[in-house]
Amino acid sequence: MILATIGVPSRERGGDWYYRADMPMRRCAREPGVWAIEMTVIHRALDMVLRAADVVIVNMCPTAKLIQAAAERRERGQATVFELNDDPLEIPDPVSDGERRNWKDIRQLLPLFDGVQFSTLELQNRYALGDTIVLPNAVEHCTWGALSVRRNFESPLRIGWGGSARHLVDLRAWAPTVVRWANANGATIALMCDRSLCEPFAAANDLDHKHPGTIGEYYRFVAGLDVGLALLTDTKFNRSRTDVKYLEYAMHRVASVLPDLPTYASARDGQTCMKYEARSGYASELSEALTVAAKEHRYLEQNARLYSLSREFDPEPRLRWYRSLCGRDTDGKRLIEGLTAFDGSISVGRYVTLGFGDHELAVWERAARGEEIHV
């Protein structure tokens, strides 16, 4: 069986790419008879892959070409799945008018695909139509376990957070409480994010900032924390998020402070984490959660680490679902060999990720300049 995941044009190799594209395809390709491809919608090989793949996963990329391809592929007995891993109708600012327009008809677009896979039950409850499945984020202890070597416990307590610009509203709501607590307790606040997101933490006595990087660089950042933070307000978008931040902390033996939202229902307050009320006006709860987590972080992190072992990636549920959608079982050896000839491609066994070659880089740069590209 040939699988392919197709995403939006991006050169980033961070969390979203790793958890929803790279790891699932790479791990599925270790199973007997499975070949897998990861690529973006602007790659030169797009038409080739759409013709050959038994199952295509369209990852948050509802272009007209991919929607049309779903119908054509269905006639050939192939399956096309849409992946929804955020709530597109509740995306917080900053977001462009164009992005909002792209998603306004999402409920009408989803039935045009043969199935829909979601990252959370909350998203499935909101958007489920037809054949659907929830495929939650998972972790790879076998790949990243070496990063679980911890820092010196005698040095000042290190609390931290990493994330994207879409957390800005959340950070502005909770950063003042975190800063007051850290200053009062002599703790370092560590951030891995765009420099602009440091502004809510500007009053911190000890602030350590790192720029965003690869998933490996982020994991090394996480492994150096004593207490990891998930700073969310109670919004529909945040309720549909995955619990991956908790898993990342747990995997690296880092105690976590989490909002009491459905997002983190798997985390047990006082046993594997400390929780705080996510609504505004509950700053004291966040302070109390930080105080307990700082005192009990070794106990919390040990319990959380045991839980994270139960969330090791398992390819079987998704492969079983894909096979239920498509009866074809094509040998992908020649296709994968052909795709590795493209500049920017990286292959590992029966898996190939089609990165940016000269052509893709030129298209991406045109799009970055605001020029219209057709995909």
NORSULFEN-V949323 format. One record per run of one state. SS is the DSSP state (A for helix, B for strand, O for the rest). FROM is the first residue (numbers start at 0). TO is the last residue. Records with the same first field share a line. If there is no record, write none. Layout:
# NORSULFEN-V949323
SS = FROM-TO + FROM-TO
This chain:
# NORSULFEN-V949323
O = 0-0 + 7-13 + 28-33 + 40-44 + 52-53 + 59-62 + 75-77 + 84-95 + 103-104 + 112-113 + 118-119 + 127-130 + 134-137 + 139-139 + 148-156 + 162-163 + 185-186 + 192-193 + 201-205 + 210-213 + 223-225 + 229-234 + 239-242 + 251-253 + 259-260 + 264-267 + 269-271 + 276-281 + 309-310 + 312-314 + 325-331 + 339-343 + 348-349 + 354-356 + 368-374
B = 1-6 + 34-39 + 54-58 + 78-83 + 114-117 + 131-133 + 138-138 + 157-161 + 187-191 + 206-209 + 226-228 + 254-258 + 268-268 + 272-275 + 311-311 + 344-347 + 350-353
A = 14-27 + 45-51 + 63-74 + 96-102 + 105-111 + 120-126 + 140-147 + 164-184 + 194-200 + 214-222 + 235-238 + 243-250 + 261-263 + 282-308 + 315-324 + 332-338 + 357-367
